[in-house]
Each structure stands twice: as C-alpha cells, then as structure tokens.
Amino acid sequence: MNMTKPTLSLLFLALFSSSSIANEFKILDYHNGIKTDRLPCKMEAIDNWFTGDQYMCRFDNSATDVVEFQSDFISREVYQIDRYILIDISDARALAKKIIKKYGDPDSGALDNSFIMPLPIMAWGDAKIERTSANSTSVVHPKKQGVGLSLQFLKCGGSSLGRCRSIFDVATNSPNKTVLHLTVFDAARHAYSQKVITTGKAPETKKPTKIEIKETQDINNLKF
C-alpha cells in the first residue's frame, strides 16, 4: 500500500477524537464506558487460549483499518479499544509526529530522532512503557485504577507476522509495511469485566459499614 501525503493527512484527521475529562481518551468517537449497543459491531463470547476468554467484537472501518472493542455481558461497558492500521513503514514517522502534536509529548516513551527499527512505542495517561530487554520494550496498562492510551508499531517482517497476518492477511515477509496499534484501556472496568467473564456473574460489592454518629456535648448544661 502506497499512501500519498494527502491520504496520510486524511488518515490522521480521522484517527482520533479526544477528551481530557477524567483522563479519558477516544478512538473514532468511541470511549471506554460506552455501552455495547452503541457500537458498530455485535459483541460475542470468544474462547481464546492465549489471552483468556473475551467478550468482544471487531469493526472493519476499511480494508486496512480495524477496531476491536472488549466488554462483558453484564455491565456491557467497553473497557478496552484497540485500533490496527496497516501503513507503509515510510509513513510511520510522519504519523507518529502528528499524534504527538495532537496529544503532546507522551508520558512514557519517546520518538527516536533516528526512527530506525524498532519503531517507537509511546503511552499517555496511566499506561507505562517498560524495557523488557536491551532492545525490547512493552506497554504496561494500569492494574487497578486509571485510563491510558498507548501507541506501538508492529512489524510485518520476519518469521512471525503476528497481527499483520491475523488481521490483515499479510501472508509473506513485508518489512516495508507496519501496523499502527493504538489501545485505550480502563483498569477499573477491565477488573470488573474479567470477574464477570471468569465467574459468569457480577463481582460482589461490600456493603458500607453503618457508623453511629454521636451528638456533641451541650456546653450550656455542662457543670464543672
């Protein structure tokens, strides 16, 4: 796929819609907490031995632009949105710069000026970047509370094509292509949904403890 500069600009304009309220991020006007009946695809239970069972749906925005939503069958509120966009690797740097212009410098990770492989990985909000080896890093989502946005470029070259193959049917080694992977993740909603998916019911909530409030002493009747 050879994207011209005008096409790349149009892609960026459609890439994000954002909100700064409560550290909330949006992708294509979809946000975590949105009800599943407002999504452009139908949710279904997926048995996944690698990532665990999921309740999700996939929306093909175009042949090279796919969005996935994850939720549960009780709250029916989205806790994770993933967007995958197949682009020429030569366009990756320009697209990353425009995303930084939109959101500001990432809270974790950075844009390497040399922009050589591996391509940059960045995060905003409560997502973090952790180094897993001398030449490798990964995104770490918040565990209990918080919302984060992350960006990474997935290789379409080498022996394992990963998302390039599973989502876009890139069946051969294609080092000139990459998949831009964007994730918006809500930790609290994720914890709730995982309980629902693994147990089949909503998590138990603790009843608030009733505290007796004593009246204060009437100083007018107090004797010494």
ZAMARGU-4260 file (C-alpha; in steps of 0.2 Angstrom, whole numbers, plus 5000, padded with zeros to 4 digits):
<rodrens>
0) 5000/5000/5000 | 5007/5017/4995 | 4999/5031/5004 | 5002/5048/4997 | 5004/5063/5009
5) 4986/5069/5006 | 4979/5052/5011 | 4991/5051/5026 | 4984/5068/5032 | 4966/5062/5030
10) 4970/5047/5040 | 4976/5057/5054 | 4961/5068/5054 | 4950/5053/5056 | 4962/5044/5068
15) 4957/5051/5085 | 4944/5061/5094 | 4950/5065/5112 | 4943/5071/5128 | 4953/5077/5143
20) 4939/5074/5155 | 4945/5062/5169 | 4960/5057/5158 | 4948/5050/5145 | 4954/5046/5128
25) 4943/5042/5112 | 4946/5032/5096 | 4934/5037/5082 | 4922/5045/5095 | 4921/5028/5104
30) 4927/5028/5123 | 4929/5016/5137 | 4912/5016/5147 | 4902/5017/5131 | 4888/5004/5131
35) 4890/4990/5118 | 4873/4993/5110 | 4881/5009/5103 | 4895/5000/5094 | 4895/4997/5076
40) 4898/4978/5078 | 4889/4964/5088 | 4898/4958/5104 | 4901/4939/5106 | 4910/4927/5118
45) 4927/4922/5111 | 4936/4907/5118 | 4955/4912/5117 | 4968/4900/5125 | 4982/4913/5123
50) 4974/4929/5131 | 4959/4921/5140 | 4941/4921/5136 | 4934/4938/5129 | 4918/4946/5126
55) 4922/4957/5111 | 4918/4962/5093 | 4928/4968/5078 | 4923/4983/5066 | 4931/4984/5049
60) 4932/5003/5047 | 4941/4999/5030 | 4951/4985/5022 | 4967/4992/5031 | 4959/4999/5047
65) 4951/4988/5060 | 4944/4992/5078 | 4941/4980/5092 | 4930/4983/5107 | 4931/4972/5123
70) 4917/4972/5137 | 4907/4959/5147 | 4889/4953/5146 | 4883/4961/5162 | 4890/4979/5163
75) 4890/4979/5144 | 4903/4994/5146 | 4918/4994/5135 | 4935/4993/5145 | 4947/4992/5130
80) 4948/4998/5112 | 4961/4993/5100 | 4964/5000/5083 | 4975/4992/5070 | 4980/5002/5054
85) 4991/4995/5040 | 5003/5008/5033 | 5019/5009/5024 | 5034/5010/5036 | 5040/5025/5027
90) 5024/5034/5033 | 5026/5029/5052 | 5037/5043/5057 | 5026/5057/5050 | 5010/5049/5058
95) 5019/5047/5075 | 5024/5066/5074 | 5006/5071/5071 | 4999/5060/5085 | 5012/5069/5097
100) 5006/5086/5090 | 4988/5081/5095 | 4992/5074/5112 | 5008/5082/5117 | 5024/5073/5122
105) 5020/5055/5129 | 5020/5052/5147 | 5031/5037/5144 | 5042/5033/5129 | 5048/5044/5116
110) 5050/5047/5097 | 5068/5042/5092 | 5075/5055/5080 | 5084/5042/5070 | 5067/5032/5069
115) 5076/5016/5065 | 5069/4999/5070 | 5062/4995/5082 | 5049/5009/5079 | 5044/5019/5094
120) 5032/5014/5107 | 5023/5028/5117 | 5010/5030/5131 | 4999/5043/5138 | 4989/5044/5154
125) 4991/5029/5166 | 4999/5017/5154 | 5018/5015/5155 | 5032/5009/5145 | 5044/4996/5152
130) 5060/4989/5145 | 5060/4970/5144 | 5077/4968/5137 | 5091/4978/5130 | 5082/4980/5113
135) 5064/4977/5118 | 5050/4987/5127 | 5032/4984/5130 | 5016/4993/5136 | 5010/4990/5154
140) 4992/4995/5157 | 4986/5001/5174 | 4981/4987/5186 | 4968/4994/5197 | 4963/5012/5193
145) 4967/5023/5179 | 4965/5025/5160 | 4979/5025/5147 | 4982/5027/5129 | 4997/5018/5120
150) 5004/5018/5103 | 5016/5005/5095 | 5021/4999/5078 | 5020/4981/5074 | 5032/4973/5062
155) 5026/4964/5046 | 5043/4957/5043 | 5052/4942/5050 | 5046/4924/5054 | 5031/4929/5064
160) 5019/4941/5056 | 5008/4942/5071 | 4993/4955/5069 | 4999/4958/5051 | 4994/4941/5047
165) 4979/4938/5059 | 4970/4954/5055 | 4976/4960/5038 | 4981/4943/5030 | 4999/4949/5026
170) 5005/4931/5022 | 5023/4935/5017 | 5038/4944/5024 | 5034/4963/5021 | 5047/4973/5030
175) 5041/4989/5021 | 5024/4988/5030 | 5019/4990/5048 | 5003/4990/5059 | 5000/5005/5070
180) 4992/4998/5085 | 4983/5010/5097 | 4975/5005/5113 | 4964/5014/5126 | 4962/5004/5142
185) 4952/5007/5158 | 4959/4997/5173 | 4944/4998/5184 | 4932/4992/5170 | 4944/4979/5165
190) 4944/4971/5183 | 4925/4971/5183 | 4923/4963/5166 | 4937/4950/5170 | 4927/4944/5185
195) 4911/4943/5175 | 4919/4933/5161 | 4928/4921/5173 | 4914/4918/5185 | 4899/4921/5175
200) 4892/4934/5187 | 4895/4952/5194 | 4908/4954/5207 | 4901/4956/5225 | 4902/4973/5232
205) 4905/4976/5251 | 4890/4984/5260 | 4895/5001/5268 | 4898/4999/5287 | 4885/5009/5296
210) 4893/5021/5308 | 4884/5029/5323 | 4886/5047/5324 | 4886/5054/5342 | 4879/5071/5346
215) 4891/5083/5354 | 4890/5089/5372 | 4878/5104/5376 | 4891/5116/5384 | 4876/5126/5392
220) 4872/5111/5403 | 4890/5106/5407 | 4895/5108/5425 | 4912/5109/5432
</rodrens>
